[in-house]
């Protein structure tokens, strides 16, 4: 009797499998956005300080510095797109 109860407790229904798959998709989307956000933050840490220093010394390179600061921010947009593709 106890063996039959243990087997019944480990079986997964179709609804349980679908809910688990939906949860894994959401987890994957969250990891994609979160890790790209962390990567962007780490990149911005070094680039931002160097950009401010370079702009303080020569104000003529502000456009170039702004472009170099914006490029790493596109990484998180890619992560967001991947996350949305996983969810929908």
PyMOL Python script that loads the backbone (N, CA, C, O; Angstrom):
from pymol import cmd

cmd.read_pdbstr("""\
ATOM      1  N   UNK A   1       0.822  -1.198   0.000  1.00  0.00           N
ATOM      2  CA  UNK A   1       0.000   0.000   0.000  1.00  0.00           C
ATOM      3  C   UNK A   1       0.853   1.243   0.000  1.00  0.00           C
ATOM      4  O   UNK A   1       0.573   2.192  -0.732  1.00  0.00           O
ATOM      5  N   UNK A   2       1.894   1.249   0.816  1.00  0.00           N
ATOM      6  CA  UNK A   2       2.774   2.415   0.882  1.00  0.00           C
ATOM      7  C   UNK A   2       3.533   2.602  -0.426  1.00  0.00           C
ATOM      8  O   UNK A   2       3.823   3.725  -0.838  1.00  0.00           O
ATOM      9  N   UNK A   3       3.857   1.448  -1.088  1.00  0.00           N
ATOM     10  CA  UNK A   3       4.571   1.535  -2.364  1.00  0.00           C
ATOM     11  C   UNK A   3       3.694   2.169  -3.435  1.00  0.00           C
ATOM     12  O   UNK A   3       4.175   2.985  -4.222  1.00  0.00           O
ATOM     13  N   UNK A   4       2.410   1.804  -3.475  1.00  0.00           N
ATOM     14  CA  UNK A   4       1.484   2.386  -4.449  1.00  0.00           C
ATOM     15  C   UNK A   4       1.290   3.868  -4.195  1.00  0.00           C
ATOM     16  O   UNK A   4       1.165   4.639  -5.147  1.00  0.00           O
ATOM     17  N   UNK A   5       1.263   4.279  -2.966  1.00  0.00           N
ATOM     18  CA  UNK A   5       1.117   5.699  -2.630  1.00  0.00           C
ATOM     19  C   UNK A   5       2.350   6.480  -3.064  1.00  0.00           C
ATOM     20  O   UNK A   5       2.230   7.611  -3.535  1.00  0.00           O
ATOM     21  N   UNK A   6       3.530   5.894  -2.912  1.00  0.00           N
ATOM     22  CA  UNK A   6       4.760   6.565  -3.308  1.00  0.00           C
ATOM     23  C   UNK A   6       4.834   6.734  -4.814  1.00  0.00           C
ATOM     24  O   UNK A   6       5.285   7.776  -5.289  1.00  0.00           O
ATOM     25  N   UNK A   7       4.400   5.726  -5.590  1.00  0.00           N
ATOM     26  CA  UNK A   7       4.407   5.806  -7.045  1.00  0.00           C
ATOM     27  C   UNK A   7       3.409   6.859  -7.509  1.00  0.00           C
ATOM     28  O   UNK A   7       3.712   7.633  -8.417  1.00  0.00           O
ATOM     29  N   UNK A   8       2.238   6.903  -6.909  1.00  0.00           N
ATOM     30  CA  UNK A   8       1.225   7.885  -7.292  1.00  0.00           C
ATOM     31  C   UNK A   8       1.684   9.294  -6.978  1.00  0.00           C
ATOM     32  O   UNK A   8       1.338  10.231  -7.697  1.00  0.00           O
ATOM     33  N   UNK A   9       2.455   9.458  -5.922  1.00  0.00           N
ATOM     34  CA  UNK A   9       2.919  10.797  -5.557  1.00  0.00           C
ATOM     35  C   UNK A   9       3.982  11.303  -6.514  1.00  0.00           C
ATOM     36  O   UNK A   9       4.119  12.516  -6.672  1.00  0.00           O
ATOM     37  N   UNK A  10       4.746  10.421  -7.166  1.00  0.00           N
ATOM     38  CA  UNK A  10       5.803  10.856  -8.073  1.00  0.00           C
ATOM     39  C   UNK A  10       5.325  11.058  -9.496  1.00  0.00           C
ATOM     40  O   UNK A  10       6.025  11.685 -10.290  1.00  0.00           O
ATOM     41  N   UNK A  11       4.137  10.539  -9.849  1.00  0.00           N
ATOM     42  CA  UNK A  11       3.631  10.724 -11.206  1.00  0.00           C
ATOM     43  C   UNK A  11       3.213  12.173 -11.403  1.00  0.00           C
ATOM     44  O   UNK A  11       2.658  12.806 -10.505  1.00  0.00           O
ATOM     45  N   UNK A  12       3.492  12.686 -12.603  1.00  0.00           N
ATOM     46  CA  UNK A  12       3.124  14.060 -12.914  1.00  0.00           C
ATOM     47  C   UNK A  12       1.984  14.040 -13.914  1.00  0.00           C
ATOM     48  O   UNK A  12       1.991  13.264 -14.869  1.00  0.00           O
ATOM     49  N   UNK A  13       1.026  14.882 -13.690  1.00  0.00           N
ATOM     50  CA  UNK A  13      -0.078  15.001 -14.632  1.00  0.00           C
ATOM     51  C   UNK A  13       0.323  15.930 -15.770  1.00  0.00           C
ATOM     52  O   UNK A  13       1.349  16.606 -15.693  1.00  0.00           O
ATOM     53  N   UNK A  14      -0.474  15.964 -16.806  1.00  0.00           N
ATOM     54  CA  UNK A  14      -0.186  16.822 -17.958  1.00  0.00           C
ATOM     55  C   UNK A  14      -0.203  18.286 -17.539  1.00  0.00           C
ATOM     56  O   UNK A  14       0.611  19.081 -18.009  1.00  0.00           O
ATOM     57  N   UNK A  15      -1.123  18.639 -16.662  1.00  0.00           N
ATOM     58  CA  UNK A  15      -1.200  20.022 -16.192  1.00  0.00           C
ATOM     59  C   UNK A  15       0.042  20.405 -15.404  1.00  0.00           C
ATOM     60  O   UNK A  15       0.525  21.533 -15.499  1.00  0.00           O
ATOM     61  N   UNK A  16       0.551  19.466 -14.629  1.00  0.00           N
ATOM     62  CA  UNK A  16       1.759  19.728 -13.855  1.00  0.00           C
ATOM     63  C   UNK A  16       2.962  19.910 -14.769  1.00  0.00           C
ATOM     64  O   UNK A  16       3.820  20.756 -14.515  1.00  0.00           O
ATOM     65  N   UNK A  17       3.023  19.113 -15.837  1.00  0.00           N
ATOM     66  CA  UNK A  17       4.144  19.224 -16.782  1.00  0.00           C
ATOM     67  C   UNK A  17       4.069  20.561 -17.513  1.00  0.00           C
ATOM     68  O   UNK A  17       5.089  21.228 -17.685  1.00  0.00           O
ATOM     69  N   UNK A  18       2.865  20.962 -17.949  1.00  0.00           N
ATOM     70  CA  UNK A  18       2.716  22.239 -18.646  1.00  0.00           C
ATOM     71  C   UNK A  18       3.066  23.410 -17.727  1.00  0.00           C
ATOM     72  O   UNK A  18       3.715  24.363 -18.159  1.00  0.00           O
ATOM     73  N   UNK A  19       2.649  23.347 -16.492  1.00  0.00           N
ATOM     74  CA  UNK A  19       2.981  24.411 -15.537  1.00  0.00           C
ATOM     75  C   UNK A  19       4.478  24.458 -15.287  1.00  0.00           C
ATOM     76  O   UNK A  19       5.053  25.538 -15.151  1.00  0.00           O
ATOM     77  N   UNK A  20       5.109  23.298 -15.225  1.00  0.00           N
ATOM     78  CA  UNK A  20       6.554  23.248 -15.023  1.00  0.00           C
ATOM     79  C   UNK A  20       7.293  23.827 -16.223  1.00  0.00           C
ATOM     80  O   UNK A  20       8.281  24.544 -16.061  1.00  0.00           O
ATOM     81  N   UNK A  21       6.814  23.516 -17.435  1.00  0.00           N
ATOM     82  CA  UNK A  21       7.443  24.070 -18.635  1.00  0.00           C
ATOM     83  C   UNK A  21       7.289  25.582 -18.687  1.00  0.00           C
ATOM     84  O   UNK A  21       8.228  26.282 -19.066  1.00  0.00           O
ATOM     85  N   UNK A  22       6.132  26.093 -18.316  1.00  0.00           N
ATOM     86  CA  UNK A  22       5.908  27.540 -18.297  1.00  0.00           C
ATOM     87  C   UNK A  22       6.819  28.209 -17.270  1.00  0.00           C
ATOM     88  O   UNK A  22       7.352  29.292 -17.512  1.00  0.00           O
ATOM     89  N   UNK A  23       6.986  27.569 -16.144  1.00  0.00           N
ATOM     90  CA  UNK A  23       7.885  28.104 -15.126  1.00  0.00           C
ATOM     91  C   UNK A  23       9.331  28.108 -15.584  1.00  0.00           C
ATOM     92  O   UNK A  23      10.069  29.052 -15.300  1.00  0.00           O
ATOM     93  N   UNK A  24       9.746  27.065 -16.291  1.00  0.00           N
ATOM     94  CA  UNK A  24      11.113  27.023 -16.807  1.00  0.00           C
ATOM     95  C   UNK A  24      11.336  28.095 -17.864  1.00  0.00           C
ATOM     96  O   UNK A  24      12.414  28.687 -17.925  1.00  0.00           O
ATOM     97  N   UNK A  25      10.328  28.354 -18.700  1.00  0.00           N
ATOM     98  CA  UNK A  25      10.436  29.432 -19.687  1.00  0.00           C
ATOM     99  C   UNK A  25      10.609  30.776 -18.986  1.00  0.00           C
ATOM    100  O   UNK A  25      11.463  31.576 -19.368  1.00  0.00           O
ATOM    101  N   UNK A  26       9.812  31.016 -17.979  1.00  0.00           N
ATOM    102  CA  UNK A  26       9.910  32.281 -17.241  1.00  0.00           C
ATOM    103  C   UNK A  26      11.254  32.397 -16.545  1.00  0.00           C
ATOM    104  O   UNK A  26      11.843  33.477 -16.499  1.00  0.00           O
ATOM    105  N   UNK A  27      11.738  31.294 -16.006  1.00  0.00           N
ATOM    106  CA  UNK A  27      13.052  31.305 -15.358  1.00  0.00           C
ATOM    107  C   UNK A  27      14.154  31.602 -16.363  1.00  0.00           C
ATOM    108  O   UNK A  27      15.067  32.377 -16.076  1.00  0.00           O
ATOM    109  N   UNK A  28      14.076  30.990 -17.540  1.00  0.00           N
ATOM    110  CA  UNK A  28      15.073  31.252 -18.584  1.00  0.00           C
ATOM    111  C   UNK A  28      15.041  32.691 -19.054  1.00  0.00           C
ATOM    112  O   UNK A  28      16.089  33.293 -19.288  1.00  0.00           O
ATOM    113  N   UNK A  29      13.846  33.251 -19.194  1.00  0.00           N
ATOM    114  CA  UNK A  29      13.725  34.651 -19.609  1.00  0.00           C
ATOM    115  C   UNK A  29      14.310  35.574 -18.539  1.00  0.00           C
ATOM    116  O   UNK A  29      14.994  36.547 -18.857  1.00  0.00           O
ATOM    117  N   UNK A  30      14.045  35.270 -17.304  1.00  0.00           N
ATOM    118  CA  UNK A  30      14.586  36.080 -16.220  1.00  0.00           C
ATOM    119  C   UNK A  30      16.101  36.002 -16.147  1.00  0.00           C
ATOM    120  O   UNK A  30      16.767  37.006 -15.896  1.00  0.00           O
ATOM    121  N   UNK A  31      16.639  34.827 -16.364  1.00  0.00           N
ATOM    122  CA  UNK A  31      18.101  34.672 -16.358  1.00  0.00           C
ATOM    123  C   UNK A  31      18.716  35.430 -17.526  1.00  0.00           C
ATOM    124  O   UNK A  31      19.766  36.055 -17.375  1.00  0.00           O
ATOM    125  N   UNK A  32      18.064  35.379 -18.702  1.00  0.00           N
ATOM    126  CA  UNK A  32      18.595  36.082 -19.875  1.00  0.00           C
ATOM    127  C   UNK A  32      18.651  37.585 -19.629  1.00  0.00           C
ATOM    128  O   UNK A  32      19.657  38.227 -19.931  1.00  0.00           O
ATOM    129  N   UNK A  33      17.601  38.137 -19.095  1.00  0.00           N
ATOM    130  CA  UNK A  33      17.578  39.582 -18.847  1.00  0.00           C
ATOM    131  C   UNK A  33      18.510  39.943 -17.685  1.00  0.00           C
ATOM    132  O   UNK A  33      19.212  40.953 -17.745  1.00  0.00           O
ATOM    133  N   UNK A  34      18.518  39.142 -16.652  1.00  0.00           N
ATOM    134  CA  UNK A  34      19.339  39.453 -15.485  1.00  0.00           C
ATOM    135  C   UNK A  34      20.832  39.392 -15.769  1.00  0.00           C
ATOM    136  O   UNK A  34      21.580  40.280 -15.362  1.00  0.00           O
ATOM    137  N   UNK A  35      21.265  38.354 -16.462  1.00  0.00           N
ATOM    138  CA  UNK A  35      22.697  38.230 -16.743  1.00  0.00           C
ATOM    139  C   UNK A  35      23.176  39.288 -17.720  1.00  0.00           C
ATOM    140  O   UNK A  35      24.293  39.789 -17.590  1.00  0.00           O
ATOM    141  N   UNK A  36      22.346  39.637 -18.701  1.00  0.00           N
ATOM    142  CA  UNK A  36      22.762  40.705 -19.613  1.00  0.00           C
ATOM    143  C   UNK A  36      22.786  42.047 -18.890  1.00  0.00           C
ATOM    144  O   UNK A  36      23.612  42.904 -19.201  1.00  0.00           O
ATOM    145  N   UNK A  37      21.894  42.231 -17.937  1.00  0.00           N
ATOM    146  CA  UNK A  37      21.921  43.459 -17.146  1.00  0.00           C
ATOM    147  C   UNK A  37      23.177  43.547 -16.302  1.00  0.00           C
ATOM    148  O   UNK A  37      23.769  44.620 -16.180  1.00  0.00           O
ATOM    149  N   UNK A  38      23.590  42.435 -15.720  1.00  0.00           N
ATOM    150  CA  UNK A  38      24.824  42.421 -14.934  1.00  0.00           C
ATOM    151  C   UNK A  38      26.031  42.683 -15.838  1.00  0.00           C
ATOM    152  O   UNK A  38      26.936  43.432 -15.472  1.00  0.00           O
ATOM    153  N   UNK A  39      26.039  42.060 -17.020  1.00  0.00           N
ATOM    154  CA  UNK A  39      27.140  42.291 -17.961  1.00  0.00           C
ATOM    155  C   UNK A  39      27.220  43.737 -18.401  1.00  0.00           C
ATOM    156  O   UNK A  39      28.306  44.305 -18.511  1.00  0.00           O
ATOM    157  N   UNK A  40      26.070  44.325 -18.651  1.00  0.00           N
ATOM    158  CA  UNK A  40      26.042  45.731 -19.036  1.00  0.00           C
ATOM    159  C   UNK A  40      26.537  46.618 -17.904  1.00  0.00           C
ATOM    160  O   UNK A  40      27.281  47.570 -18.139  1.00  0.00           O
ATOM    161  N   UNK A  41      26.137  46.317 -16.705  1.00  0.00           N
ATOM    162  CA  UNK A  41      26.585  47.103 -15.570  1.00  0.00           C
ATOM    163  C   UNK A  41      28.084  47.027 -15.370  1.00  0.00           C
ATOM    164  O   UNK A  41      28.730  48.030 -15.065  1.00  0.00           O
ATOM    165  N   UNK A  42      28.637  45.831 -15.541  1.00  0.00           N
ATOM    166  CA  UNK A  42      30.091  45.686 -15.407  1.00  0.00           C
ATOM    167  C   UNK A  42      30.824  46.445 -16.503  1.00  0.00           C
ATOM    168  O   UNK A  42      31.864  47.054 -16.251  1.00  0.00           O
ATOM    169  N   UNK A  43      30.285  46.411 -17.719  1.00  0.00           N
ATOM    170  CA  UNK A  43      30.922  47.135 -18.817  1.00  0.00           C
ATOM    171  C   UNK A  43      30.823  48.640 -18.605  1.00  0.00           C
ATOM    172  O   UNK A  43      31.779  49.377 -18.849  1.00  0.00           O
ATOM    173  N   UNK A  44      29.669  49.082 -18.154  1.00  0.00           N
ATOM    174  CA  UNK A  44      29.469  50.517 -17.932  1.00  0.00           C
ATOM    175  C   UNK A  44      30.343  51.040 -16.800  1.00  0.00           C
ATOM    176  O   UNK A  44      30.697  52.218 -16.780  1.00  0.00           O
ATOM    177  N   UNK A  45      30.685  50.184 -15.876  1.00  0.00           N
ATOM    178  CA  UNK A  45      31.501  50.600 -14.743  1.00  0.00           C
ATOM    179  C   UNK A  45      32.841  51.161 -15.230  1.00  0.00           C
ATOM    180  O   UNK A  45      33.261  52.233 -14.795  1.00  0.00           O
ATOM    181  N   UNK A  46      33.499  50.447 -16.117  1.00  0.00           N
ATOM    182  CA  UNK A  46      34.807  50.898 -16.595  1.00  0.00           C
ATOM    183  C   UNK A  46      34.670  51.983 -17.655  1.00  0.00           C
ATOM    184  O   UNK A  46      35.418  52.961 -17.659  1.00  0.00           O
ATOM    185  N   UNK A  47      33.715  51.803 -18.544  1.00  0.00           N
ATOM    186  CA  UNK A  47      33.572  52.752 -19.654  1.00  0.00           C
ATOM    187  C   UNK A  47      33.088  54.104 -19.148  1.00  0.00           C
ATOM    188  O   UNK A  47      33.554  55.144 -19.614  1.00  0.00           O
ATOM    189  N   UNK A  48      32.175  54.099 -18.216  1.00  0.00           N
ATOM    190  CA  UNK A  48      31.616  55.350 -17.722  1.00  0.00           C
ATOM    191  C   UNK A  48      32.651  56.223 -17.050  1.00  0.00           C
ATOM    192  O   UNK A  48      32.701  57.431 -17.279  1.00  0.00           O
ATOM    193  N   UNK A  49      33.474  55.614 -16.224  1.00  0.00           N
ATOM    194  CA  UNK A  49      34.491  56.425 -15.540  1.00  0.00           C
ATOM    195  C   UNK A  49      35.526  56.944 -16.534  1.00  0.00           C
ATOM    196  O   UNK A  49      35.969  58.087 -16.424  1.00  0.00           O
ATOM    197  N   UNK A  50      35.908  56.126 -17.489  1.00  0.00           N
ATOM    198  CA  UNK A  50      36.867  56.580 -18.496  1.00  0.00           C
ATOM    199  C   UNK A  50      36.250  57.669 -19.372  1.00  0.00           C
ATOM    200  O   UNK A  50      36.933  58.613 -19.770  1.00  0.00           O
ATOM    201  N   UNK A  51      34.963  57.535 -19.670  1.00  0.00           N
ATOM    202  CA  UNK A  51      34.288  58.535 -20.504  1.00  0.00           C
ATOM    203  C   UNK A  51      34.217  59.881 -19.800  1.00  0.00           C
ATOM    204  O   UNK A  51      34.444  60.921 -20.419  1.00  0.00           O
ATOM    205  N   UNK A  52      33.911  59.867 -18.542  1.00  0.00           N
ATOM    206  CA  UNK A  52      33.838  61.129 -17.793  1.00  0.00           C
ATOM    207  C   UNK A  52      35.217  61.781 -17.718  1.00  0.00           C
ATOM    208  O   UNK A  52      35.340  62.998 -17.853  1.00  0.00           O
ATOM    209  N   UNK A  53      36.246  60.977 -17.506  1.00  0.00           N
ATOM    210  CA  UNK A  53      37.604  61.520 -17.455  1.00  0.00           C
ATOM    211  C   UNK A  53      38.040  62.094 -18.787  1.00  0.00           C
ATOM    212  O   UNK A  53      38.640  63.167 -18.838  1.00  0.00           O
ATOM    213  N   UNK A  54      37.740  61.384 -19.866  1.00  0.00           N
ATOM    214  CA  UNK A  54      38.127  61.866 -21.197  1.00  0.00           C
ATOM    215  C   UNK A  54      37.367  63.131 -21.557  1.00  0.00           C
ATOM    216  O   UNK A  54      37.935  64.049 -22.148  1.00  0.00           O
ATOM    217  N   UNK A  55      36.099  63.187 -21.211  1.00  0.00           N
ATOM    218  CA  UNK A  55      35.295  64.376 -21.510  1.00  0.00           C
ATOM    219  C   UNK A  55      35.767  65.569 -20.677  1.00  0.00           C
ATOM    220  O   UNK A  55      35.733  66.705 -21.150  1.00  0.00           O
ATOM    221  N   UNK A  56      36.199  65.322 -19.467  1.00  0.00           N
ATOM    222  CA  UNK A  56      36.696  66.418 -18.627  1.00  0.00           C
ATOM    223  C   UNK A  56      37.970  67.022 -19.203  1.00  0.00           C
ATOM    224  O   UNK A  56      38.206  68.224 -19.081  1.00  0.00           O
ATOM    225  N   UNK A  57      38.794  66.177 -19.835  1.00  0.00           N
ATOM    226  CA  UNK A  57      40.026  66.681 -20.416  1.00  0.00           C
ATOM    227  C   UNK A  57      39.812  67.341 -21.768  1.00  0.00           C
ATOM    228  O   UNK A  57      40.456  68.343 -22.079  1.00  0.00           O
ATOM    229  N   UNK A  58      38.908  66.785 -22.579  1.00  0.00           N
ATOM    230  CA  UNK A  58      38.680  67.317 -23.923  1.00  0.00           C
ATOM    231  C   UNK A  58      37.194  67.243 -24.227  1.00  0.00           C
ATOM    232  O   UNK A  58      36.657  66.160 -24.462  1.00  0.00           O
ATOM    233  N   UNK A  59      36.534  68.381 -24.222  1.00  0.00           N
ATOM    234  CA  UNK A  59      35.090  68.391 -24.420  1.00  0.00           C
ATOM    235  C   UNK A  59      34.693  68.146 -25.874  1.00  0.00           C
ATOM    236  O   UNK A  59      33.513  67.930 -26.150  1.00  0.00           O
ATOM    237  N   UNK A  60      35.624  68.171 -26.793  1.00  0.00           N
ATOM    238  CA  UNK A  60      35.309  67.949 -28.203  1.00  0.00           C
ATOM    239  C   UNK A  60      34.987  66.488 -28.508  1.00  0.00           C
ATOM    240  O   UNK A  60      34.366  66.207 -29.533  1.00  0.00           O
ATOM    241  N   UNK A  61      35.382  65.569 -27.666  1.00  0.00           N
ATOM    242  CA  UNK A  61      35.136  64.147 -27.928  1.00  0.00           C
ATOM    243  C   UNK A  61      33.887  63.638 -27.219  1.00  0.00           C
ATOM    244  O   UNK A  61      33.719  62.432 -27.042  1.00  0.00           O
ATOM    245  N   UNK A  62      33.017  64.549 -26.816  1.00  0.00           N
ATOM    246  CA  UNK A  62      31.816  64.129 -26.076  1.00  0.00           C
ATOM    247  C   UNK A  62      30.935  63.185 -26.896  1.00  0.00           C
ATOM    248  O   UNK A  62      30.414  62.209 -26.356  1.00  0.00           O
ATOM    249  N   UNK A  63      30.762  63.457 -28.186  1.00  0.00           N
ATOM    250  CA  UNK A  63      29.921  62.598 -29.040  1.00  0.00           C
ATOM    251  C   UNK A  63      30.467  61.186 -29.124  1.00  0.00           C
ATOM    252  O   UNK A  63      29.715  60.220 -28.995  1.00  0.00           O
ATOM    253  N   UNK A  64      31.757  61.058 -29.335  1.00  0.00           N
ATOM    254  CA  UNK A  64      32.384  59.732 -29.399  1.00  0.00           C
ATOM    255  C   UNK A  64      32.254  58.998 -28.068  1.00  0.00           C
ATOM    256  O   UNK A  64      31.961  57.803 -28.028  1.00  0.00           O
ATOM    257  N   UNK A  65      32.474  59.724 -26.992  1.00  0.00           N
ATOM    258  CA  UNK A  65      32.378  59.111 -25.662  1.00  0.00           C
ATOM    259  C   UNK A  65      30.946  58.663 -25.385  1.00  0.00           C
ATOM    260  O   UNK A  65      30.716  57.599 -24.811  1.00  0.00           O
ATOM    261  N   UNK A  66      29.997  59.483 -25.799  1.00  0.00           N
ATOM    262  CA  UNK A  66      28.595  59.103 -25.610  1.00  0.00           C
ATOM    263  C   UNK A  66      28.258  57.843 -26.394  1.00  0.00           C
ATOM    264  O   UNK A  66      27.546  56.970 -25.898  1.00  0.00           O
ATOM    265  N   UNK A  67      28.766  57.748 -27.609  1.00  0.00           N
ATOM    266  CA  UNK A  67      28.542  56.548 -28.427  1.00  0.00           C
ATOM    267  C   UNK A  67      29.163  55.319 -27.768  1.00  0.00           C
ATOM    268  O   UNK A  67      28.545  54.255 -27.730  1.00  0.00           O
ATOM    269  N   UNK A  68      30.359  55.459 -27.260  1.00  0.00           N
ATOM    270  CA  UNK A  68      31.024  54.325 -26.604  1.00  0.00           C
ATOM    271  C   UNK A  68      30.326  53.933 -25.306  1.00  0.00           C
ATOM    272  O   UNK A  68      30.404  52.781 -24.881  1.00  0.00           O
ATOM    273  N   UNK A  69      29.659  54.868 -24.691  1.00  0.00           N
ATOM    274  CA  UNK A  69      28.910  54.558 -23.467  1.00  0.00           C
ATOM    275  C   UNK A  69      27.606  53.839 -23.784  1.00  0.00           C
ATOM    276  O   UNK A  69      27.146  53.008 -23.002  1.00  0.00           O
ATOM    277  N   UNK A  70      27.015  54.154 -24.920  1.00  0.00           N
ATOM    278  CA  UNK A  70      25.710  53.586 -25.268  1.00  0.00           C
ATOM    279  C   UNK A  70      25.838  52.158 -25.811  1.00  0.00           C
ATOM    280  O   UNK A  70      24.925  51.349 -25.643  1.00  0.00           O
ATOM    281  N   UNK A  71      26.942  51.853 -26.447  1.00  0.00           N
ATOM    282  CA  UNK A  71      27.097  50.526 -27.079  1.00  0.00           C
ATOM    283  C   UNK A  71      26.876  49.371 -26.100  1.00  0.00           C
ATOM    284  O   UNK A  71      26.140  48.446 -26.442  1.00  0.00           O
ATOM    285  N   UNK A  72      27.464  49.371 -24.915  1.00  0.00           N
ATOM    286  CA  UNK A  72      27.211  48.238 -23.993  1.00  0.00           C
ATOM    287  C   UNK A  72      25.754  48.138 -23.537  1.00  0.00           C
ATOM    288  O   UNK A  72      25.296  47.064 -23.147  1.00  0.00           O
ATOM    289  N   UNK A  73      25.042  49.235 -23.587  1.00  0.00           N
ATOM    290  CA  UNK A  73      23.640  49.182 -23.168  1.00  0.00           C
ATOM    291  C   UNK A  73      22.771  48.408 -24.140  1.00  0.00           C
ATOM    292  O   UNK A  73      21.671  47.984 -23.788  1.00  0.00           O
ATOM    293  N   UNK A  74      23.256  48.218 -25.365  1.00  0.00           N
ATOM    294  CA  UNK A  74      22.480  47.422 -26.320  1.00  0.00           C
ATOM    295  C   UNK A  74      22.470  45.946 -25.929  1.00  0.00           C
ATOM    296  O   UNK A  74      21.582  45.199 -26.339  1.00  0.00           O
ATOM    297  N   UNK A  75      23.442  45.533 -25.150  1.00  0.00           N
ATOM    298  CA  UNK A  75      23.506  44.122 -24.742  1.00  0.00           C
ATOM    299  C   UNK A  75      22.268  43.748 -23.936  1.00  0.00           C
ATOM    300  O   UNK A  75      21.707  42.667 -24.119  1.00  0.00           O
ATOM    301  N   UNK A  76      21.848  44.627 -23.059  1.00  0.00           N
ATOM    302  CA  UNK A  76      20.671  44.317 -22.246  1.00  0.00           C
ATOM    303  C   UNK A  76      19.405  44.309 -23.101  1.00  0.00           C
ATOM    304  O   UNK A  76      18.447  43.601 -22.790  1.00  0.00           O
ATOM    305  N   UNK A  77      19.404  45.097 -24.177  1.00  0.00           N
ATOM    306  CA  UNK A  77      18.251  45.050 -25.089  1.00  0.00           C
ATOM    307  C   UNK A  77      18.199  43.682 -25.774  1.00  0.00           C
ATOM    308  O   UNK A  77      17.123  43.112 -25.952  1.00  0.00           O
ATOM    309  N   UNK A  78      19.363  43.164 -26.155  1.00  0.00           N
ATOM    310  CA  UNK A  78      19.390  41.820 -26.742  1.00  0.00           C
ATOM    311  C   UNK A  78      18.867  40.784 -25.752  1.00  0.00           C
ATOM    312  O   UNK A  78      18.120  39.882 -26.131  1.00  0.00           O
ATOM    313  N   UNK A  79      19.254  40.911 -24.501  1.00  0.00           N
ATOM    314  CA  UNK A  79      18.758  39.994 -23.474  1.00  0.00           C
ATOM    315  C   UNK A  79      17.258  40.103 -23.294  1.00  0.00           C
ATOM    316  O   UNK A  79      16.573  39.100 -23.094  1.00  0.00           O
ATOM    317  N   UNK A  80      16.748  41.331 -23.364  1.00  0.00           N
ATOM    318  CA  UNK A  80      15.304  41.522 -23.250  1.00  0.00           C
ATOM    319  C   UNK A  80      14.573  40.891 -24.425  1.00  0.00           C
ATOM    320  O   UNK A  80      13.515  40.286 -24.250  1.00  0.00           O
ATOM    321  N   UNK A  81      15.131  41.030 -25.618  1.00  0.00           N
ATOM    322  CA  UNK A  81      14.506  40.421 -26.802  1.00  0.00           C
ATOM    323  C   UNK A  81      14.505  38.897 -26.672  1.00  0.00           C
ATOM    324  O   UNK A  81      13.505  38.245 -26.974  1.00  0.00           O
ATOM    325  N   UNK A  82      15.616  38.339 -26.226  1.00  0.00           N
ATOM    326  CA  UNK A  82      15.682  36.879 -26.039  1.00  0.00           C
ATOM    327  C   UNK A  82      14.668  36.434 -24.989  1.00  0.00           C
ATOM    328  O   UNK A  82      14.002  35.411 -25.149  1.00  0.00           O
ATOM    329  N   UNK A  83      14.559  37.206 -23.925  1.00  0.00           N
ATOM    330  CA  UNK A  83      13.586  36.870 -22.888  1.00  0.00           C
ATOM    331  C   UNK A  83      12.157  36.923 -23.394  1.00  0.00           C
ATOM    332  O   UNK A  83      11.343  36.060 -23.065  1.00  0.00           O
ATOM    333  N   UNK A  84      11.850  37.933 -24.194  1.00  0.00           N
ATOM    334  CA  UNK A  84      10.492  38.024 -24.751  1.00  0.00           C
ATOM    335  C   UNK A  84      10.233  36.901 -25.740  1.00  0.00           C
ATOM    336  O   UNK A  84       9.123  36.373 -25.800  1.00  0.00           O
ATOM    337  N   UNK A  85      11.250  36.528 -26.522  1.00  0.00           N
ATOM    338  CA  UNK A  85      11.078  35.411 -27.459  1.00  0.00           C
ATOM    339  C   UNK A  85      10.845  34.104 -26.708  1.00  0.00           C
ATOM    340  O   UNK A  85      10.100  33.241 -27.173  1.00  0.00           O
ATOM    341  N   UNK A  86      11.476  33.960 -25.556  1.00  0.00           N
ATOM    342  CA  UNK A  86      11.257  32.740 -24.771  1.00  0.00           C
ATOM    343  C   UNK A  86       9.843  32.680 -24.211  1.00  0.00           C
ATOM    344  O   UNK A  86       9.248  31.606 -24.114  1.00  0.00           O
ATOM    345  N   UNK A  87       9.314  33.835 -23.845  1.00  0.00           N
ATOM    346  CA  UNK A  87       7.996  33.848 -23.218  1.00  0.00           C
ATOM    347  C   UNK A  87       6.853  33.743 -24.226  1.00  0.00           C
ATOM    348  O   UNK A  87       5.812  33.153 -23.934  1.00  0.00           O
ATOM    349  N   UNK A  88       7.053  34.320 -25.420  1.00  0.00           N
ATOM    350  CA  UNK A  88       5.936  34.351 -26.389  1.00  0.00           C
ATOM    351  C   UNK A  88       6.242  33.581 -27.645  1.00  0.00           C
ATOM    352  O   UNK A  88       5.408  33.515 -28.548  1.00  0.00           O
TER     353      UNK A  88
END
""", "prot")
cmd.dss("prot")
cmd.show_as("cartoon", "prot")
cmd.util.cbc("prot")
cmd.orient("prot")
